[in-house]
Amino acid sequence: MNLKVARENAETGCVLLVDDEDALRRALGRRLRADGHTVLEAPRAADALEMLERHFVEVMVSDITMPDMDGVELLRRARERKPDLSVLLMTGAPQLDTALKAIEYGALEYLMKPFDLEKLSSSVVRGVREHKLAVAKREALESTERLKQSGPRSVGGSPIGEGTLLGGRYRVVKLLGAGGMGTVFEAVREDLGKMRVALKVLHMKLTGRPELVKRFRREAELIAAMHHPHIVSVLDFVVDDPSFIVMELLDGMTLAQSIVKKPLSDRRCAIVASQVLDALDVAHGKGVIHRDLKPENVFLTKLATVSDVVKLLDFGIAKITSDEADAKLTDTGTVLGTPAYMAPEYARGEHCDSRIDIYAVGCVMYEALAQRQPFVAANYNALLFALQDKEPADLREIRPEVSPELAAVIKRAMSKDRDKRFQTAKEMREALEPWVSQVRSDSVPPPLGSAPTEEIASVKPR
């Protein structure tokens, strides 16, 4: 294959180059940027460790001999902090004991200087792929662990599995995934032409808590009442042992899964976000705040030839602003949701309104473009501190190709002062119109959403 074509087809990612030789580091950086990678540069090991905390890095390429710390020690510390990180070490004076230590600490490759730049290119591509594979494996293990911790899922004392009949008409096909409130299965409705559906079954360990059973039922009622093309459809709610929600079965992938593959372009990010905002506009109009907006809850499916049609998932912890019953389900000061996407006032446990969803959309857009969350911290408390007192790294430092105008939209959405954010989902949606209009001018306007066509794997919602 032609090398240029090979590079166009290769996976690209964020690469951190660590070398105190400025000329060499810059030369390697030019080559990797030409290959399509985002490249960060550090002249010292200490600088590299700081950058790893601030940026989403997939591959680190480091010299063995550094003035403040040898490359093997940097490898050890970096992998302790970022176990998924792929590390390539470079040396002009190879030593057996150093090579063995590098392998012990998880180095992907050991490059001998001088090396061909084609070798560097292929090694970095391999590193990007290994990183993505490591992330996927870790997420699969975490999902399995969540399933184990969610308690037994059973009918009449028997585990739910392939062939189990629920509600007298829904035959389980396979397990799709699990969340905080329930486990999701693919199933067919036997009395209606084998229609394929998704069942969200309440965790058995929660069935003894009336307030959570009530919340589970209310999730079904909320979604059914909103009925919007960008909100997953609820088809049925069955009160049984166990109770479950019946939803449309989606083919595609979550935004989180898409981000792992590669960052979104400006246009694609704006189109996805605009559909999320359309859905939120309807929800907010009915007094519903989502409260757990994150890439895992944004599903990308396909309608005819149109890709990236958004379906907003999981209203399990949504809040009804005018509902006294809802206030009893969630006491003042109680915080539910995913910390990385929480608005500062919500993380403090203060009274919140629909602008916390606007903040979360900004966080999701930031992550979609940067392939990393806006705030990264060592633990929960440190993350909450960062939400209150720190600003995220400049988006355009991570991805210079992001337009200043789009970065400004995201920055405003993520303002710590809610009065400085977009005040409604509609207002933010209008701010994204230049990118949406650009897409529409390039093609025939589709009925729901439009984005550059990409192949979407058949992955079911989790």
C-alpha positions as CSV (number, residue, x, y, z in Angstrom):
1,M,0.0,0.0,0.0
2,N,1.2,3.6,-0.8
3,L,2.5,5.2,2.4
4,K,0.4,8.3,2.0
5,V,-2.8,6.1,1.7
6,A,-1.6,4.0,4.6
7,R,-1.3,7.1,6.8
8,E,-4.8,8.4,5.7
9,N,-6.3,5.0,6.8
10,A,-4.3,4.7,10.0
11,E,-5.6,5.6,13.5
12,T,-4.4,8.9,14.8
13,G,-4.2,10.1,18.4
14,C,-2.6,12.4,20.9
15,V,1.1,11.8,21.2
16,L,3.4,13.3,23.9
17,L,7.1,13.6,22.8
18,V,9.6,13.8,25.7
19,D,13.2,14.7,24.8
20,D,15.6,17.4,26.0
21,E,17.2,17.7,22.5
22,D,15.0,20.4,21.0
23,A,16.0,19.9,17.4
24,L,15.3,16.2,17.5
25,R,12.0,16.6,19.4
26,R,10.7,19.2,17.0
27,A,11.7,17.1,14.0
28,L,9.8,14.1,15.3
29,G,6.9,16.3,16.2
30,R,6.7,17.6,12.6
31,R,6.6,14.1,11.2
32,L,3.9,12.9,13.6
33,R,1.8,16.0,12.9
34,A,2.2,15.3,9.2
35,D,0.8,11.8,10.0
36,G,-2.3,13.4,11.4
37,H,-1.5,13.1,15.2
38,T,-2.0,15.8,17.8
39,V,1.4,16.3,19.3
40,L,2.5,17.7,22.6
41,E,6.1,18.3,23.5
42,A,8.0,18.2,26.8
43,P,11.7,18.9,27.3
44,R,11.8,17.4,30.8
45,A,10.2,14.4,32.5
46,A,8.6,16.6,35.1
47,D,6.9,18.6,32.3
48,A,5.7,15.3,30.8
49,L,4.1,14.2,34.0
50,E,2.3,17.5,34.3
51,M,1.0,17.3,30.8
52,L,-0.3,13.8,31.3
53,E,-2.5,15.1,34.1
54,R,-3.8,18.0,31.9
55,H,-4.3,16.2,28.6
56,F,-5.7,13.1,27.2
57,V,-2.6,11.4,25.9
58,E,-2.7,8.0,24.1
59,V,1.0,7.5,23.3
60,M,4.1,8.8,25.0
61,V,7.5,8.7,23.1
62,S,10.4,9.4,25.5
63,D,14.1,9.4,25.4
64,I,15.8,7.2,28.0
65,T,18.4,9.8,29.0
66,M,16.7,12.9,30.5
67,P,18.3,15.6,32.7
68,D,15.8,15.4,35.6
69,M,14.7,11.7,35.5
70,D,15.6,8.7,33.4
71,G,13.1,7.5,30.9
72,V,12.4,4.2,32.6
73,E,11.4,6.0,35.8
74,L,9.2,8.3,33.8
75,L,7.7,5.2,32.2
76,R,7.0,3.7,35.6
77,R,5.4,6.9,37.0
78,A,3.4,7.6,33.8
79,R,2.0,4.0,33.7
80,E,1.1,4.2,37.4
81,R,-1.0,7.3,36.7
82,K,-2.3,6.2,33.3
83,P,-2.3,2.4,33.0
84,D,-3.8,2.6,29.5
85,L,-1.0,4.8,28.2
86,S,1.2,3.3,25.4
87,V,4.9,4.2,25.9
88,L,7.7,4.0,23.4
89,L,11.3,4.5,24.7
90,M,14.2,5.8,22.5
91,T,17.9,5.3,23.2
92,G,21.2,5.8,21.5
93,A,23.0,3.5,23.9
94,P,21.0,0.4,24.5
95,Q,21.6,-1.6,27.7
96,L,20.1,-5.0,28.5
97,D,19.2,-4.3,32.1
98,T,17.5,-1.0,31.0
99,A,15.6,-2.8,28.3
100,L,14.4,-5.5,30.8
101,K,13.2,-2.8,33.2
102,A,11.4,-1.0,30.4
103,I,9.6,-4.3,29.5
104,E,8.8,-4.9,33.2
105,Y,7.2,-1.5,33.5
106,G,5.1,-1.9,30.4
107,A,6.9,-0.2,27.5
108,L,5.3,-1.0,24.2
109,E,8.6,-0.7,22.2
110,Y,12.3,0.1,22.6
111,L,13.5,2.2,19.7
112,M,17.2,2.3,18.9
113,K,18.6,5.6,17.6
114,P,19.1,6.4,14.8
115,F,15.8,5.0,13.6
116,D,13.8,5.4,10.4
117,L,10.9,7.9,10.7
118,E,8.7,5.3,9.0
119,K,9.4,3.0,12.0
120,L,8.4,5.8,14.4
121,S,5.2,6.4,12.4
122,S,4.2,2.7,12.4
123,S,5.1,2.3,16.1
124,V,3.0,5.3,17.1
125,V,0.0,4.0,15.1
126,R,0.5,0.7,16.9
127,G,0.6,2.6,20.2
128,V,-2.7,4.4,19.5
129,R,-4.4,1.1,18.6
130,E,-3.0,-0.6,21.8
131,H,-4.3,2.3,23.9
132,K,-7.8,2.1,22.4
133,L,-7.7,-1.7,23.0
134,A,-6.6,-1.2,26.6
135,V,-9.4,1.3,27.2
136,A,-12.0,-1.1,25.7
137,K,-10.8,-4.0,27.8
138,R,-10.8,-2.0,31.0
139,E,-14.3,-0.7,30.2
140,A,-15.5,-4.3,29.5
141,L,-14.1,-5.4,32.8
142,E,-15.7,-2.5,34.7
143,S,-19.0,-3.3,33.0
144,T,-18.7,-7.0,34.1
145,E,-17.9,-5.9,37.6
146,R,-20.9,-3.6,37.7
147,L,-23.1,-6.5,36.6
148,K,-21.7,-8.7,39.4
149,Q,-22.3,-5.9,41.9
150,S,-25.8,-5.2,40.7
151,G,-27.2,-8.3,42.4
152,P,-29.0,-11.3,41.0
153,R,-31.4,-10.7,38.2
154,S,-34.0,-13.4,38.4
155,V,-37.5,-14.5,37.7
156,G,-39.0,-16.8,40.3
157,G,-35.5,-17.4,41.7
158,S,-34.0,-18.3,38.3
159,P,-31.4,-16.0,36.7
160,I,-32.6,-14.0,33.7
161,G,-30.8,-15.2,30.6
162,E,-31.3,-16.2,27.0
163,G,-34.8,-17.6,26.6
164,T,-36.3,-16.1,29.8
165,L,-39.9,-15.0,29.3
166,L,-40.7,-11.7,31.1
167,G,-44.2,-10.2,31.5
168,G,-45.7,-13.2,29.7
169,R,-44.7,-11.9,26.2
170,Y,-41.1,-10.6,26.1
171,R,-38.5,-13.3,25.4
172,V,-34.9,-12.3,26.4
173,V,-32.4,-12.7,23.6
174,K,-29.2,-11.5,25.3
175,L,-27.6,-9.2,27.8
176,L,-26.7,-5.7,26.5
177,G,-25.3,-3.9,29.6
178,A,-26.0,-2.5,33.1
179,G,-26.4,0.9,34.7
180,G,-27.1,2.2,38.2
181,M,-30.8,1.4,38.2
182,G,-31.2,-1.6,35.9
183,T,-29.9,-4.2,33.5
184,V,-30.6,-3.9,29.8
185,F,-31.5,-6.9,27.7
186,E,-32.4,-7.4,24.0
187,A,-35.7,-9.2,23.7
188,V,-38.5,-10.0,21.2
189,R,-42.2,-9.5,21.8
190,E,-43.7,-12.8,21.0
191,D,-47.3,-11.7,20.6
192,L,-46.4,-8.9,18.1
193,G,-44.5,-10.4,15.2
194,K,-41.2,-11.0,17.1
195,M,-40.7,-7.2,17.4
196,R,-37.2,-6.5,18.7
197,V,-37.1,-4.3,21.8
198,A,-34.8,-3.4,24.7
199,L,-35.8,-4.2,28.3
200,K,-34.4,-2.2,31.2
201,V,-35.0,-4.5,34.2
202,L,-34.9,-3.0,37.7
203,H,-32.0,-4.4,39.7
204,M,-33.4,-7.0,42.2
205,K,-31.5,-5.4,45.0
206,L,-33.5,-2.2,44.5
207,T,-37.0,-3.8,44.5
208,G,-37.2,-3.5,48.2
209,R,-36.8,0.3,48.2
210,P,-40.1,1.8,47.3
211,E,-38.7,5.3,46.5
212,L,-36.4,3.7,43.8
213,V,-39.1,1.6,42.4
214,K,-41.2,4.8,42.1
215,R,-38.3,6.6,40.4
216,F,-37.9,3.7,38.0
217,R,-41.6,3.9,37.0
218,R,-41.4,7.6,36.8
219,E,-38.5,7.4,34.3
220,A,-40.8,5.4,31.9
221,E,-43.6,7.9,32.4
222,L,-41.3,10.9,31.8
223,I,-39.9,9.5,28.5
224,A,-43.3,8.4,27.2
225,A,-44.8,11.8,27.9
226,M,-42.0,13.7,26.1
227,H,-42.2,11.6,22.9
228,H,-39.5,13.3,20.8
229,P,-37.4,12.0,17.8
230,H,-34.2,12.5,19.7
231,I,-35.3,10.8,23.0
232,V,-35.4,7.0,23.1
233,S,-39.0,5.8,22.9
234,V,-40.7,3.9,25.7
235,L,-43.2,1.3,24.4
236,D,-44.4,-0.3,27.7
237,F,-43.9,-0.5,31.4
238,V,-44.6,-3.8,33.1
239,V,-45.1,-4.1,36.8
240,D,-44.0,-7.6,37.6
241,D,-41.3,-9.5,39.5
242,P,-39.1,-7.9,38.3
243,S,-40.6,-4.7,36.9
244,F,-39.1,-3.5,33.6
245,I,-39.3,-0.7,31.0
246,V,-39.7,-1.7,27.3
247,M,-37.9,0.6,24.9
248,E,-37.1,0.8,21.2
249,L,-34.0,-1.2,20.4
250,L,-31.3,1.0,18.9
251,D,-28.6,0.0,16.5
252,G,-25.4,2.1,16.6
253,M,-23.1,3.2,19.4
254,T,-22.9,5.6,22.2
255,L,-21.1,8.9,21.8
256,A,-18.6,7.6,24.4
257,Q,-17.8,4.6,22.1
258,S,-17.4,6.9,19.1
259,I,-15.1,9.3,21.0
260,V,-12.8,6.4,21.9
261,K,-12.4,5.6,18.2
262,K,-11.5,9.2,17.2
263,P,-12.4,12.8,18.2
264,L,-15.3,14.5,16.4
265,S,-14.9,17.2,13.9
266,D,-16.3,20.7,14.6
267,R,-19.2,20.0,12.3
268,R,-20.1,16.6,13.6
269,C,-19.8,17.8,17.2
270,A,-22.1,20.7,16.6
271,I,-24.7,18.5,14.8
272,V,-24.7,15.9,17.6
273,A,-25.0,18.6,20.3
274,S,-27.7,20.4,18.4
275,Q,-29.9,17.3,18.5
276,V,-29.2,16.8,22.2
277,L,-30.2,20.4,22.7
278,D,-33.4,19.9,20.7
279,A,-34.3,17.1,23.0
280,L,-33.4,19.1,26.1
281,D,-35.5,22.0,24.9
282,V,-38.6,19.7,24.9
283,A,-37.7,18.2,28.3
284,H,-37.0,21.6,29.9
285,G,-40.3,22.9,28.4
286,K,-42.1,20.1,30.4
287,G,-40.2,21.0,33.5
288,V,-37.8,18.1,33.3
289,I,-34.0,18.4,34.0
290,H,-32.0,15.4,32.8
291,R,-29.2,15.7,35.5
292,D,-27.0,12.9,34.1
293,L,-26.1,14.1,30.6
294,K,-22.8,12.4,29.5
295,P,-21.4,10.7,26.3
296,E,-22.7,7.3,27.5
297,N,-26.3,8.6,27.5
298,V,-26.1,10.1,24.0
299,F,-26.7,7.3,21.5
300,L,-25.8,7.6,17.8
301,T,-28.0,5.6,15.4
302,K,-28.9,5.8,11.7
303,L,-32.1,6.6,9.9
304,A,-32.1,5.5,6.2
305,T,-28.9,7.0,4.9
306,V,-28.5,9.6,7.6
307,S,-25.9,8.9,10.2
308,D,-25.5,10.4,13.7
309,V,-29.2,10.6,14.5
310,V,-29.2,11.2,18.3
311,K,-31.3,9.4,20.9
312,L,-31.0,10.7,24.4
313,L,-31.0,8.0,27.0
314,D,-31.5,7.4,30.7
315,F,-33.8,9.8,32.5
316,G,-33.5,7.7,35.6
317,I,-32.4,10.6,37.8
318,A,-34.2,13.4,36.0
319,K,-35.8,16.0,38.1
320,I,-39.3,17.5,37.6
321,T,-38.9,21.2,38.7
322,S,-42.6,21.7,39.7
323,D,-43.3,18.2,41.2
324,E,-43.7,18.0,45.0
325,A,-43.4,14.2,44.8
326,D,-40.1,14.6,43.0
327,A,-38.8,16.8,45.8
328,K,-39.5,13.9,48.2
329,L,-37.6,11.5,46.0
330,T,-34.6,13.8,46.0
331,D,-33.9,15.7,49.2
332,T,-32.4,19.1,49.1
333,G,-28.6,18.8,49.1
334,T,-28.7,15.3,47.6
335,V,-26.5,15.0,44.5
336,L,-27.1,12.4,41.8
337,G,-25.3,12.0,38.6
338,T,-21.8,11.7,37.2
339,P,-19.3,14.1,38.8
340,A,-17.2,14.9,35.7
341,Y,-20.2,16.5,34.0
342,M,-21.8,18.3,37.0
343,A,-22.2,22.0,37.1
344,P,-20.4,23.6,40.1
345,E,-23.7,24.7,41.8
346,Y,-25.1,21.2,41.4
347,A,-21.9,19.6,42.8
348,R,-22.3,21.9,45.8
349,G,-25.8,20.4,46.4
350,E,-27.5,23.8,45.8
351,H,-30.9,24.2,44.2
352,C,-30.5,23.8,40.5
353,D,-32.4,24.5,37.3
354,S,-32.1,23.5,33.6
355,R,-28.8,25.4,33.2
356,I,-27.0,22.4,34.7
357,D,-27.9,20.5,31.6
358,I,-26.5,23.3,29.5
359,Y,-23.2,23.0,31.4
360,A,-23.2,19.2,30.8
361,V,-23.7,19.7,27.1
362,G,-20.6,21.9,27.1
363,C,-18.6,19.2,28.9
364,V,-19.8,16.6,26.4
365,M,-18.8,18.7,23.5
366,Y,-15.4,19.4,25.0
367,E,-14.8,15.7,25.5
368,A,-16.0,14.9,22.0
369,L,-13.4,17.3,20.5
370,A,-10.6,16.7,22.9
371,Q,-11.0,13.0,23.6
372,R,-10.7,13.7,27.3
373,Q,-12.9,15.1,30.0
374,P,-12.6,18.8,30.9
375,F,-11.5,17.9,34.5
376,V,-9.3,15.0,35.4
377,A,-8.4,14.4,39.1
378,A,-6.9,11.6,41.2
379,N,-10.1,11.1,43.3
380,Y,-13.7,12.2,43.8
381,N,-12.9,15.0,46.3
382,A,-10.1,16.4,44.0
383,L,-12.6,16.4,41.1
384,L,-15.2,18.3,43.0
385,F,-12.5,20.8,44.0
386,A,-11.5,21.2,40.4
387,L,-15.1,21.8,39.4
388,Q,-15.4,24.7,41.8
389,D,-12.0,26.4,41.5
390,K,-10.2,25.4,38.3
391,E,-10.7,26.0,34.6
392,P,-10.3,23.2,32.1
393,A,-7.3,23.2,29.8
394,D,-7.7,25.4,26.7
395,L,-9.5,23.3,24.2
396,R,-7.5,24.7,21.3
397,E,-4.2,23.9,23.0
398,I,-5.3,20.2,22.9
399,R,-6.7,20.4,19.4
400,P,-5.6,23.6,17.6
401,E,-7.8,22.8,14.6
402,V,-11.0,23.4,16.6
403,S,-12.4,26.7,15.5
404,P,-12.1,29.6,18.0
405,E,-15.9,30.3,17.5
406,L,-16.9,26.8,18.5
407,A,-14.4,26.8,21.4
408,A,-16.1,30.0,22.6
409,V,-19.5,28.4,22.5
410,I,-18.3,25.5,24.6
411,K,-16.5,27.8,27.1
412,R,-19.7,29.9,27.6
413,A,-21.8,26.8,28.1
414,M,-19.3,25.7,30.8
415,S,-19.2,29.0,32.7
416,K,-19.0,28.4,36.5
417,D,-21.5,31.3,36.8
418,R,-24.8,30.0,35.5
419,D,-26.0,33.5,34.7
420,K,-23.2,33.7,32.1
421,R,-24.1,30.4,30.4
422,F,-26.6,30.1,27.6
423,Q,-29.9,30.5,29.5
424,T,-31.9,27.9,27.5
425,A,-31.2,24.9,25.3
426,K,-32.8,26.8,22.4
427,E,-30.3,29.7,22.8
428,M,-27.3,27.3,22.7
429,R,-28.8,25.4,19.8
430,E,-29.1,28.7,17.9
431,A,-25.4,29.5,18.7
432,L,-24.5,26.2,16.9
433,E,-26.6,27.1,13.8
434,P,-23.6,28.2,11.7
435,W,-22.2,24.7,11.8
436,V,-25.6,23.1,11.3
437,S,-26.3,25.4,8.3
438,Q,-22.9,24.6,6.8
439,V,-23.7,20.9,6.8
440,R,-27.1,21.5,5.3
441,S,-25.7,23.6,2.5
442,D,-23.5,20.7,1.6
443,S,-26.3,18.2,1.1
444,V,-30.1,17.7,1.0
445,P,-31.5,18.5,4.4
446,P,-32.4,15.2,6.2
447,P,-35.5,14.9,8.4
448,L,-33.7,14.6,11.8
449,G,-30.0,15.2,11.7
450,S,-27.0,15.4,9.4
451,A,-23.4,14.7,9.8
452,P,-20.6,13.3,7.6
453,T,-21.5,9.7,7.0
454,E,-19.5,7.2,9.0
455,E,-20.0,3.5,9.4
456,I,-21.7,2.7,12.6
457,A,-21.2,-0.7,14.1
458,S,-24.1,-2.7,15.4
459,V,-23.6,-2.0,19.1
460,K,-26.6,-2.0,21.4
461,P,-27.2,0.6,24.1
462,R,-25.6,0.0,27.5
